[in-house]
Amino acid sequence: MKHRLFTKYFLATGTVVVLSLTIMIMIMTAVYSKYISESKYESLKSSCDSVASFYIKNRSNIIDFESQKGLHYIMGNLSNVSENDMFITDSYGVIRICTCEVWGLTGQCEHTGTRIDKSLLDNAISGSKGELSTLGIYNETRYVSSSKIEGTNGELIGIVIASAPMSNVKALIKSTGKIYLISAIFPLVIIFVCLYITTYRMTKPLKLMSVAAKSMASGDFSKRIPVNSDDEIGELAVSFNQMTNSLSRLENMRKGFIADVSHELRTPMTTIGGFIDGILDGTIEKDKQDYYLKLVSDETKRLSRMVEGMLSVSRLESEEFVLKKENFDFKELLLNIVLGREQQIEQKNIDVLGLEDLPRVTLNADKDLIYRVVYNLVDNALKFTNENGKIRLTINSDSKKMMFTVSNTGTQIASEDLPYIFERFYKTDKSRSENKKGTGLGLYMVKTIIKKHNGQVSCKSNKNGVTTFSVVLPID
């Protein structure tokens, strides 16, 4: 049977509490029992010493039964006060005087003439405080103490013995134990209530995490753990929620990526398939087949670029990817890219501004990746700059960072599109993007590369149709 964490923790802690209280009560009872026993021995010893002292002082007057009655009276009073029995023996340990009423009437009783145990005689001589014994006359063990009676020369004359039943002490100890037990019930109830509440509060987030984990396993990432404390459980709940958010974003990205890839691949594949089928079944005339085959070639190349772009992005996003940093002149890299697009610039009669004012900046970064960033931004600007339009390039730097901007005239990017232009496969103008033969991965790759370099990239577009991309990179 599977035991819940709540049950195991509650039972384990409760068992520890109960055992601790039980052991504490047992120790207290043992200590109290010892204290009561010691007190009883001291009381008996005190009574014996009093009688022995009286006997020694009045020994000369205690010669017959009548004179012994006074001693019997004193012993009887001490017995009544201390609730014990007292005897006086001779030097051999034979009982001669007893506190019972029969002896007070006749000078004889069932106890007289009985010899006590030799150990009691030895203990009396040695001055021992007391011991447990039956005295040879009782059916149960009793507390026994004794004192010796000495003559003028120190010789042993007799022994005074006092005994008390253990039943009274046991009853007292038992009553005390009950009081301890009853007194422990109320705090035990409070402890278990507090323990239940505490255990429930501690294990509830873990239970919720288990439910949420099962939901995530089935694809539901909507579950979140309420954070009600700032302890380790609270930190665990926060970390779990962060993990859930990350997994949710990854799942959404995965679904979005699959949907985007499916959409992006479907259009060229449909176009290619349609043109080829048209050529094969004769729908497209022979004199137009070369034209449509060129379209098929263009679509095939675009598919190849798209696949290559997705592979490049996948490599960039991999945790194993390492930047190959080196020092290079950023201005020289930018000029080479612009000069390489000179034909396209002349075809659209685009005026490129700011080249003569560009400062030289030595950048420590992955040159190939930065080349791809600049190429994509310049290529993007050339595509969407209007005929006879303008492109402005600027470089600004300080000791820590460099800012590079590309501005072009053309059509304004809608404000609702700006937050998403760096997402993969996102296109602000579907028909225009298709005419430009783009893959929808260029700006996403720019953002990924800049992020790898701990930089920032942003875009703004005003009502005049001027769009500016800004890149900030650390110098080193």
Secondary structure, 3 states (H helix, E strand, C coil): CCCCHHHHHHHHHHHHHHHHHHHHHHHHHHHHHHHHHHHHHHHHHHHHHHHHHHHHHCHHHCCCHHHHHHHHHHHHHHHHHHCCEEEEEECCCEEEEECCHHHHHHCCCCCCCCECCHHHHHHHHHCCCCEEECCCCCCCCEEEEEEEEECCCCCEEEEEEEEEEHHHHHHHHHHHHHHHHHHHHHHHHHHHHHHHHHHHHHHHHHHHHHHHHHHHHCCCCCCCCCCCCCCHHHHHHHHHHHHHHHHHHHHHHHHHHHHHHHHHHHHHHHHHHHHHHHHHCCCCCHHHHHHHHHHHHHHHHHHHHHHHHHHHHHHHHCCCCCCCEEEEEHHHHHHHHHHHCHHHHHHCCCEEECHHHCCCCEEEEEHHHHHHHHHHHHHHHHHHECCCCEEEEEEEECCCEEEEEEEECECCCCCCCHHHCCCCCCCCCHHHHHHCCCCCCHHHHHHHHHHHCCCEEEEEECCCCCEEEEEEEECC
